[in-house]
């Protein structure tokens, strides 16, 4: 491997000369002597064999070659700052990676907002995101596959906080048989129709939740698939309001006129996989999720 002729420090000096308008100003900003700044800039140009600066009066200006090279060097300097920041965070105990496991009932827009904010503030910590249904969240904790988890309950042996209540609405396509009965529906009416059910992603102790009275049932693995099947008139289902809000507003899905049970609420809890030993990155993300959930609850 060839040794580098130049150093990042030399390029930082060149950047400072241009940024602050001259050698004296760069020396003051970098807390160096003006002679050392002049030497490093001259040495850099000698080492690469390209003129980088020209003087206009007392002000230094980049040559065309200087502009092209400093543009690339600035990216390297930015990456070096990020690398040093990562090292400092790791030294302080910040995690290099977080495993985040989320139940599919959690609003995607809210999750993405929190992750985007987290990336902007803690960009050095990588995120591994997994989606689960029902007991899949429990298994992720028990098998130590989650640092931050959002699930429909707090498993035994763990402590968690209520994050958000999600409203599920019983719906079907406007042309569905259930909407043509012309009166409030009972459980007997539902039993004769196809129900679309979301499969528990857990394998150790899978759970069934919600009304499962229909003898005709299709089971799917994804919330979006379930919503698409109901929208196509293939059956009815209880679906999260935030998933189908647009279809409800457009009239492409209608709530079922049930005597009782038209809506139900599912509570979602936030739990740390390492409990009290959760690291600062995990706690920072949890704070963002909690704040976002609070704003979401106030707005809905």
Secondary structure, 3 states (H helix, E strand, C coil): CCCCCCCHHHHHHHHHHHHHCCHHHHHHHHCCCHHHHHHHHHHHHHHHCCCCEEEECCEEEECHHHHHHHHHHHHHHHHHHHHHHHHHHHHCCCCCEEEEEEECCCCHHHHHHHHHHHHHHCCCCEEEEEEECCCHHHHHHHCCCCCEEEECCCCCCCCEEEEEEEEEEEEECCCCHHHHCCCCECHHHHHCCEEEEECCCCCCCCCCCCCCCCCEEEEECCHHHHHHHHHCCCCEEEEEHHHHHHHHHHCCCEECCECCCCEEEEEEEEEECCHHHCCHHHHHHHHHHHHHHHHHHHHC
